[in-house]
Amino acid sequence: MTPFFEWCLDKLVPTWMAPNLVTLLGLAMVVITTLTYLPFDLTMAEEFPAWKYFFSAFAVFAYLTLDILDGKQARKTGSSSPLGQMFDHGCDAWSSQLLVFVPTQIMKVGYCVEFLVYYVSLIALFYSA
C-alpha cells in the first residue's frame, strides 16, 4: 500500500502542515467516531442507523492512513523529533483505548466476558509492541 500512502502524502497533505497536526487529525477522527456511539448507548447493545457504521469504517481507515502519513510527513519536511514521536505514540495509545468501543458497538457485544477479553488482549498487544 506504499504507493497509495505516497499518493496521499503528495496530493492530500500540504508541505506546510506539521506532522503533529496530521497526528492530531487522526486522533480527532477516532474521538468523533467514538462519540457517535458511546454517549447514546453505554451498554453497547443498541441498533444504530447504517450511516454511523459506514462513517466508522471511513473514520478508522482515515485514522490508520493519517497515522502512517504523519511519519512520512515528518521525514519529508525534515521535522522529525523525539517529541513528535512521543506525541504520535501518545495519540496512538489514546486511539487504541477508544477504538475498542467501535467494533464492540457494531457487533453489539455489550459488557460481557468477550468484551473484557477483547479489550485486555488489544491493549496488551499495543503496550507489548
N, C-alpha and C positions, 0 to 999 in steps of 0.2 A: 504494500500500500504506500510505499515511499513516494512513487510518482504523484499519487493523489495529494499527499501532505505537502509535497514541494509545490504543486499547483496551487493549493490553498494558501500557502505562505506567500507565493508570488502575487496572486490575484486578490486575496481577501484581507491580508494583514499588511497595512502600510508600514513603510520603513520607520516612520516617526513613532509608531506605537511601542511602548515599553513592554518587555516580556512579562513583567509583573501585572500589567493591565490585562494581557491575554489570559494569564492565570486567574485573575480576579473575575473575568468574564465567564470562564469555565465554572468557577465556584458559584457564580450567580445563577447559571443555568441549573445547577444541582439544587440550589436553595429554592428556586422558583418551582421546579417540578415537585419537590418535596412539599412545598406549601400548597400545591394544587390538591393534595390528598389529606395530609395529616390534620389540619385544623377542622376538617369536615367529618373525619371518621378516625377516631383514635383506636377503634377496635380492629382496623384493617380487614374488615369483612363486608363492607358495603359496596354495592354496584355503582359505578360512575359512568358518565357519558363516554362514548367511544373517542371523542376528540381529546380527552385527557390522556388516554392510553397512547394515542398517536403522538401527542405533544411530549409525553415522557420518553418515547422512543427517540424522537428528534433531540430532546434535551440531553439525553445520555450520550447519544452519538456526537452532539456538539461539544459536550464536556470532554469526551475522550479525544476528539480532534484538537480542541484548544489546549488540552494537556500536553499533547505532542508538539503542537506549534510553538508553545512558549519557549521550550528549549531551543528549537530551531531558530526562533526569532532572536534569542539571546546570542547564539553563535553567529547569526547573520550580521547583527549590528555590533558585535564585539562587546556586548554589555553584560556578559555573564559574570556572576559574582557569588560568593558563598551565601550572602544574604538573600539573593534571588533564589538560589537553590533551596535554602531553608524555607522561604515563603512558599515555593512550589510544593515542597513536601508537606508543609503545614496545611495548605489548602487541600492537598490530596487526602490528608488524614481526616479533615472535616468532611470531605466529599464521601469518603468510604463509610463514615458513620451515617451520613444522610441517605446514601444510595441503597442502604439495606432496606429502607422502607418502601421504595418504589416497586421492586418485584414482588415483595410480600403483599403489598396492597393490590397489585394487579392480579395475583393469584388468589387473593382473599384468604390468606393463611390464618390471619388473626394471631393473637398472642397464645402460643402453644409451644410444645417441645420442639417442633420443627423450626419455628421461628428462632428459638433460642440457639439451636444447633447451627442454623444458617448464619445468624448474627455472630456468634462466637467464632465459627470457622472463618468467616470472611475477615473479621478484624484480626484474628490470629495470623492469617495469611499475609495481610497487609503489614503488620508490625514485624513479622519474622523476615519478610523480604527486605 
